Amino acid sequence: MLYERGYHAMSMDDVAAQMDLTKATLYHYFHSKEDLVSECLTFVGNEVNERLAKLAGETAGESPTNRLRALLHEQLTILLLDYPEAGRLFVQPLDWPAGQRQLVRKLRDEHDRFFRDVIADGIESGEFRDIDSTIVRHCIHGAVNYVPVWAQSRRRGDLTAISDQVVDHLLKLVR
């Protein structure tokens, strides 16, 4: 609902109805719409960041290309299969109230660190050509975050093939 309508158009009445709860029950767990949205953002953001952190640890001894490939595949799996509605919540610009804007920025900075680190390692090792790491990172995130928009009508098997192709093309930016 948050994804479909946006923050300002979503109401606690709508959420309660969607979840088949009374509004009183919803307010028992979340004192306000801001609390509910913050919990949702925190849950999804932490889940994504924990998955990327685990993957970064598992691939630490591999080449920057293999590490970036793994991160990109995981990010696309998250966006295409696991949390397709959530990706849009962390992309700018959003019309969030100040508290949610700060939370999104914090979670996004944690997320970006994994990509920043592997791109920097690739540049330092000479595996990635002389690139502007900030521009390349933004290009990668822009491309990855847009995949759910154009791939939304595909079947699950097609999404895996699309993910492979997107990753292969994005790696050409750095090598």
Solvent accessible surface area in square Angstrom, and as a share of the most:
residue,aa,sasa,rsa
1,M,50,0.22
2,L,20,0.10
3,Y,79,0.30
4,E,136,0.61
5,R,120,0.44
6,G,20,0.19
7,Y,17,0.06
8,H,115,0.51
9,A,64,0.49
10,M,8,0.04
11,S,42,0.27
12,M,10,0.04
13,D,79,0.41
14,D,41,0.21
15,V,12,0.07
16,A,4,0.03
17,A,80,0.62
18,Q,133,0.59
19,M,108,0.48
20,D,133,0.69
21,L,67,0.33
22,T,88,0.51
23,K,88,0.37
24,A,77,0.60
25,T,50,0.29
26,L,2,0.01
27,Y,79,0.30
28,H,133,0.60
29,Y,146,0.55
30,F,50,0.21
31,H,144,0.64
32,S,32,0.21
33,K,39,0.16
34,E,77,0.34
35,D,57,0.30
36,L,12,0.06
37,V,1,0.00
38,S,33,0.22
39,E,100,0.45
40,C,59,0.35
41,L,1,0.00
42,T,44,0.26
43,F,130,0.54
44,V,19,0.11
45,G,5,0.05
46,N,54,0.28
47,E,52,0.23
48,V,15,0.09
49,N,12,0.06
50,E,113,0.51
51,R,56,0.20
52,L,0,0.00
53,A,45,0.35
54,K,138,0.58
55,L,31,0.15
56,A,31,0.24
57,G,53,0.51
58,E,110,0.49
59,T,11,0.07
60,A,68,0.52
61,G,84,0.80
62,E,82,0.37
63,S,42,0.27
64,P,13,0.08
65,T,10,0.06
66,N,68,0.35
67,R,38,0.14
68,L,0,0.00
69,R,73,0.26
70,A,24,0.18
71,L,4,0.02
72,L,0,0.00
73,H,55,0.25
74,E,40,0.18
75,Q,12,0.05
76,L,0,0.00
77,T,47,0.28
78,I,3,0.02
79,L,5,0.03
80,L,17,0.09
81,L,50,0.25
82,D,59,0.31
83,Y,49,0.18
84,P,56,0.35
85,E,93,0.42
86,A,11,0.08
87,G,14,0.13
88,R,118,0.43
89,L,19,0.09
90,F,34,0.14
91,V,55,0.31
92,Q,73,0.33
93,P,128,0.80
94,L,41,0.20
95,D,108,0.56
96,W,10,0.04
97,P,40,0.25
98,A,56,0.43
99,G,45,0.43
100,Q,6,0.02
101,R,91,0.33
102,Q,117,0.52
103,L,34,0.17
104,V,0,0.00
105,R,112,0.41
106,K,113,0.48
107,L,4,0.02
108,R,58,0.21
109,D,73,0.38
110,E,54,0.24
111,H,23,0.10
112,D,14,0.07
113,R,109,0.40
114,F,14,0.06
115,F,1,0.00
116,R,94,0.34
117,D,68,0.35
118,V,1,0.01
119,I,0,0.00
120,A,51,0.39
121,D,57,0.30
122,G,0,0.00
123,I,56,0.28
124,E,154,0.69
125,S,75,0.48
126,G,58,0.56
127,E,64,0.29
128,F,4,0.02
129,R,130,0.47
130,D,144,0.75
131,I,28,0.14
132,D,77,0.40
133,S,37,0.24
134,T,65,0.38
135,I,104,0.53
136,V,13,0.08
137,R,21,0.07
138,H,106,0.47
139,C,64,0.38
140,I,1,0.01
141,H,22,0.10
142,G,43,0.41
143,A,39,0.31
144,V,1,0.00
145,N,47,0.24
146,Y,129,0.49
147,V,3,0.01
148,P,23,0.14
149,V,78,0.45
150,W,109,0.38
151,A,0,0.00
152,Q,142,0.63
153,S,98,0.64
154,R,113,0.41
155,R,179,0.65
156,R,164,0.60
157,G,53,0.51
158,D,48,0.25
159,L,18,0.09
160,T,76,0.44
161,A,53,0.41
162,I,13,0.06
163,S,9,0.06
164,D,61,0.32
165,Q,112,0.50
166,V,20,0.11
167,V,0,0.00
168,D,68,0.35
169,H,121,0.54
170,L,13,0.06
171,L,0,0.00
172,K,127,0.54
173,L,62,0.31
174,V,0,0.00
175,R,130,0.47
